[in-house]
């Protein structure tokens, strides 16, 4: 019986923690706790990915705990039937498939968590690289929600117009034939990386985002608004071999590229556009 009691005792801290979290949530809800801030905050860079990561972390913890508990039951069950020679096999047949499913789902969630973390890091890095534009009278908005489960990573509004920026965080791999690993090439249709991998979706995604935003802002302001699509690749050197309506830049190039563009918008139109974007982005509750 001692062998049985030890695994059960090992679950007690987890059960206490679960109870404490649940009771704390219920108490806060009963007290009616709420934020002292009078209004919602603007979305920070990568806000959508942060929300997804929170859900994925909770999901990973759930499935990981399931894998742990059912694996524990595989070992504990035979101890409850010391005279049953078939107990180990029965335990494996009953609890093994469940433990396997929990493990596979937890592993998949872990892969998603790692991918979203990389994306979040890229958007945060790009937000930092855009900060010099504030001094030139530009406003920057992050994580603009579209009509559906998608978003525009960054939107810059200022004298030179409106720019919809799609940030792509791409890990580096050894270059082909021993070449440099930091270069990317845009041929007007797709982005090819040093390792030989390519991305044909990012440019078209940036174009779709810009077109959608242009329509939305034009309807909201009553002015014809043009939005320029930009793909930003933080940490990469980008060679452009063909002209395109879509601009693909390294992360460090974006702010200088926008700042050097000629003025096109009046202060009134900039304020109108900024107001509409702020309404879409000011939804973060504390």
C-alpha positions as CSV (number, residue, x, y, z in Angstrom):
1,X,0.0,0.0,0.0
2,X,2.9,2.3,0.6
3,X,3.7,2.3,-3.1
4,X,0.2,3.4,-3.8
5,X,0.1,6.1,-1.2
6,X,3.3,7.8,-2.4
7,X,2.0,8.7,-6.0
8,X,-1.3,9.8,-4.6
9,X,0.5,12.0,-2.1
10,X,2.4,13.5,-4.9
11,X,-0.8,14.8,-6.5
12,X,-1.8,16.7,-3.3
13,X,0.3,19.9,-4.1
14,X,-1.2,20.1,-7.6
15,X,-4.8,19.7,-6.2
16,X,-4.1,22.4,-3.6
17,X,-2.8,24.8,-6.2
18,X,-5.8,24.1,-8.5
19,X,-8.2,24.7,-5.6
20,X,-6.3,28.0,-4.6
21,X,-6.5,29.3,-8.1
22,X,-10.2,28.5,-8.5
23,X,-11.1,30.0,-5.1
24,X,-9.1,33.1,-5.8
25,X,-10.9,33.6,-9.1
26,X,-14.3,33.2,-7.5
27,X,-13.5,35.6,-4.7
28,X,-12.4,38.3,-7.1
29,X,-15.5,37.8,-9.1
30,X,-17.7,38.0,-6.0
31,X,-16.0,41.2,-4.8
32,X,-16.5,42.8,-8.2
33,X,-12.8,43.7,-8.7
34,X,-12.3,45.9,-11.7
35,X,-9.6,48.1,-13.2
36,X,-9.3,51.7,-11.8
37,X,-8.4,53.0,-15.3
38,X,-11.3,55.0,-16.8
39,X,-10.8,53.8,-20.4
40,X,-9.3,50.9,-22.3
41,X,-5.7,50.9,-23.5
42,X,-4.3,50.8,-27.0
43,X,-3.1,47.4,-28.2
44,X,0.7,46.9,-27.8
45,X,2.7,45.2,-30.5
46,X,1.9,41.5,-30.7
47,X,-1.2,41.8,-28.5
48,X,-3.1,39.2,-30.5
49,X,-0.2,36.8,-30.3
50,X,0.0,37.4,-26.5
51,X,-3.6,36.4,-26.2
52,X,-3.1,33.3,-28.2
53,X,0.0,32.4,-26.2
54,X,-2.0,32.7,-23.0
55,X,-4.6,30.2,-24.3
56,X,-1.9,27.9,-25.6
57,X,0.0,27.9,-22.3
58,X,-3.2,27.0,-20.5
59,X,-4.0,24.3,-23.0
60,X,-0.4,22.9,-22.8
61,X,-0.6,22.8,-19.0
62,X,-3.9,20.9,-19.2
63,X,-2.7,18.3,-21.6
64,X,0.7,17.9,-20.0
65,X,-1.0,17.3,-16.6
66,X,-3.3,14.8,-18.3
67,X,-0.3,12.9,-19.7
68,X,1.3,13.0,-16.3
69,X,-1.7,11.7,-14.4
70,X,-2.6,8.9,-16.8
71,X,1.1,7.8,-17.0
72,X,1.0,7.7,-13.2
73,X,-2.1,5.6,-13.3
74,X,-0.3,3.1,-15.5
75,X,2.2,2.6,-12.8
76,X,-0.2,2.8,-9.8
77,X,-3.0,0.5,-11.1
78,X,-1.1,-2.8,-10.9
79,X,-0.2,-1.9,-7.3
80,X,-3.9,-2.0,-6.4
81,X,-4.1,-5.6,-7.7
82,X,-1.0,-7.4,-6.5
83,X,-2.5,-10.8,-7.2
84,X,-3.6,-10.1,-10.7
85,X,-0.9,-11.1,-13.2
86,X,-2.7,-9.3,-16.0
87,X,-2.9,-6.0,-14.1
88,X,0.1,-4.3,-15.8
89,X,-1.2,-5.2,-19.3
90,X,-4.7,-4.1,-18.3
91,X,-3.4,-0.8,-16.9
92,X,-1.4,-0.2,-20.1
93,X,-4.4,-0.9,-22.3
94,X,-6.8,1.3,-20.3
95,X,-4.6,4.3,-19.5
96,X,-1.9,4.1,-22.2
97,X,-3.9,5.4,-25.1
98,X,-5.2,8.3,-23.1
99,X,-1.7,9.2,-21.9
100,X,-0.4,8.9,-25.5
101,X,-3.1,11.3,-26.8
102,X,-2.5,13.8,-24.1
103,X,1.3,13.7,-24.8
104,X,0.8,14.2,-28.6
105,X,-1.6,17.1,-28.1
106,X,0.7,18.7,-25.5
107,X,3.7,18.4,-27.9
108,X,1.7,20.1,-30.7
109,X,0.7,22.9,-28.4
110,X,4.4,23.3,-27.5
111,X,5.4,23.7,-31.1
112,X,2.7,26.3,-31.6
113,X,3.9,28.2,-28.5
114,X,7.4,28.3,-29.8
115,X,6.2,29.6,-33.2
116,X,4.0,32.3,-31.6
117,X,6.8,33.4,-29.3
118,X,9.1,33.9,-32.3
119,X,6.3,35.9,-34.0
120,X,5.7,38.0,-30.9
121,X,9.5,38.7,-30.6
122,X,9.5,39.9,-34.2
123,X,6.6,42.3,-33.8
124,X,8.0,43.7,-30.6
125,X,11.4,44.2,-32.3
126,X,9.7,46.0,-35.2
127,X,7.7,48.2,-32.9
128,X,11.0,49.4,-31.4
129,X,12.5,50.0,-34.8
130,X,9.5,52.2,-35.7
131,X,9.9,54.5,-32.7
132,X,12.1,57.1,-34.4
133,X,9.1,58.0,-36.6
134,X,7.4,59.7,-33.6
135,X,9.8,62.5,-33.9
136,X,8.7,63.1,-37.5
137,X,5.1,63.5,-36.6
138,X,3.9,59.9,-37.3
139,X,1.5,57.9,-35.2
140,X,1.9,54.1,-34.9
141,X,-0.8,51.6,-34.2
142,X,-0.3,47.9,-33.5
143,X,-2.3,44.7,-34.0
144,X,-5.2,46.2,-36.0
145,X,-8.0,43.6,-36.1
146,X,-9.5,42.7,-39.5
147,X,-12.8,41.1,-40.3
148,X,-12.0,37.7,-39.0
149,X,-9.2,35.9,-37.2
150,X,-6.4,38.0,-38.7
151,X,-4.7,41.3,-38.0
152,X,-2.4,43.9,-39.4
153,X,0.8,44.0,-37.4
154,X,1.6,47.7,-37.5
155,X,0.0,50.7,-39.2
156,X,2.0,54.0,-39.5
157,X,0.1,57.2,-40.2
158,X,1.8,60.5,-41.0
159,X,2.7,63.1,-43.6
160,X,3.8,60.6,-46.2
161,X,0.6,58.6,-45.9
162,X,-0.6,55.3,-44.4
163,X,1.6,52.2,-44.3
164,X,0.4,48.7,-43.4
165,X,3.4,46.7,-42.2
166,X,3.4,42.9,-42.1
167,X,6.3,41.7,-39.9
168,X,7.9,38.3,-40.5
169,X,10.3,36.9,-38.0
170,X,12.3,34.3,-39.9
171,X,15.0,32.2,-38.2
172,X,18.3,32.0,-40.0
173,X,19.8,28.8,-41.4
174,X,23.1,28.2,-43.1
175,X,23.3,29.7,-46.6
176,X,23.4,27.6,-49.7
177,X,26.9,26.5,-50.8
178,X,28.5,28.2,-47.8
179,X,27.1,31.6,-48.6
180,X,25.9,34.3,-46.1
181,X,23.0,33.4,-44.0
182,X,21.5,36.9,-43.5
183,X,20.4,37.8,-47.0
184,X,16.9,37.6,-48.5
185,X,15.9,38.5,-52.0
186,X,12.5,39.8,-53.2
187,X,11.8,39.3,-56.9
188,X,8.5,41.1,-57.0
189,X,6.4,38.0,-56.1
190,X,8.1,36.1,-53.4
191,X,10.9,36.4,-50.8
192,X,13.7,33.9,-51.1
193,X,16.0,33.4,-48.1
194,X,19.7,32.4,-48.0
195,X,18.9,28.8,-47.2
196,X,16.8,28.4,-50.3
197,X,13.4,28.6,-48.5
198,X,11.0,31.1,-49.8
199,X,7.8,32.9,-48.7
200,X,5.2,33.7,-51.4
201,X,2.4,34.4,-48.9
202,X,3.8,37.4,-47.0
203,X,3.8,39.8,-50.0
204,X,0.3,38.9,-51.0
205,X,-0.9,39.0,-47.4
206,X,0.5,42.5,-47.0
207,X,-1.2,43.6,-50.2
208,X,-4.6,42.2,-49.0
209,X,-4.2,43.9,-45.7
210,X,-3.5,47.2,-47.2
211,X,-6.4,47.0,-49.7
212,X,-8.8,46.1,-46.9
213,X,-7.6,48.9,-44.6
214,X,-7.8,51.4,-47.5
215,X,-11.5,50.6,-48.0
216,X,-12.3,50.7,-44.3
217,X,-10.5,54.1,-43.7
218,X,-12.0,55.6,-46.9
219,X,-15.5,54.7,-45.7
220,X,-14.9,55.9,-42.2
221,X,-13.3,59.2,-43.1
222,X,-15.2,60.1,-46.3
223,X,-11.8,60.7,-47.9
224,X,-10.0,58.5,-50.4
225,X,-7.3,56.8,-48.4
226,X,-4.4,54.9,-50.0
227,X,-2.5,52.4,-47.9
228,X,0.9,51.2,-48.9
229,X,1.8,47.5,-48.1
230,X,5.2,46.9,-46.5
231,X,6.8,43.6,-45.5
232,X,9.4,43.9,-42.8
233,X,12.0,41.3,-42.1
234,X,13.8,42.2,-38.8
235,X,17.4,41.0,-38.8
236,X,17.7,40.4,-42.5
237,X,19.4,42.2,-45.4
238,X,17.0,42.4,-48.3
239,X,17.9,42.7,-52.0
240,X,15.1,43.8,-54.3
241,X,15.5,42.6,-57.9
242,X,12.3,43.8,-59.4
243,X,9.8,46.7,-59.0
244,X,6.6,46.0,-57.1
245,X,3.7,47.8,-55.4
246,X,4.7,45.8,-52.3
247,X,7.8,47.1,-50.5
248,X,9.9,44.5,-48.8
249,X,12.5,45.9,-46.3
250,X,14.8,44.8,-43.5
251,X,13.5,45.9,-40.1
252,X,16.1,48.7,-39.8
253,X,15.1,50.2,-43.2
254,X,11.4,50.7,-42.6
255,X,11.6,53.9,-40.5
256,X,14.1,55.6,-42.8
257,X,12.1,54.6,-45.9
258,X,8.9,56.1,-44.5
259,X,10.6,59.3,-43.2
260,X,12.2,60.0,-46.6
261,X,8.8,59.8,-48.5
262,X,7.3,63.1,-49.6
263,X,4.4,64.6,-47.7
264,X,0.9,63.7,-49.0
265,X,-1.6,64.1,-46.2
266,X,-2.8,67.2,-44.4
267,X,-2.9,67.4,-40.6
268,X,-6.7,67.2,-40.7
269,X,-6.7,63.9,-42.7
270,X,-4.0,62.5,-40.5
271,X,-6.1,63.2,-37.4
272,X,-9.2,61.7,-39.0
273,X,-7.3,58.5,-39.9
274,X,-5.6,58.3,-36.5
275,X,-9.0,58.6,-34.8
276,X,-10.5,55.7,-36.7
277,X,-7.5,53.5,-36.1
278,X,-7.5,54.4,-32.4
279,X,-11.1,53.3,-32.1
280,X,-10.1,49.9,-33.5
281,X,-7.1,49.5,-31.2
282,X,-8.3,50.9,-27.9
283,X,-9.8,47.7,-26.5
284,X,-7.3,46.4,-24.0
285,X,-8.9,45.9,-20.6
286,X,-6.8,45.7,-17.4
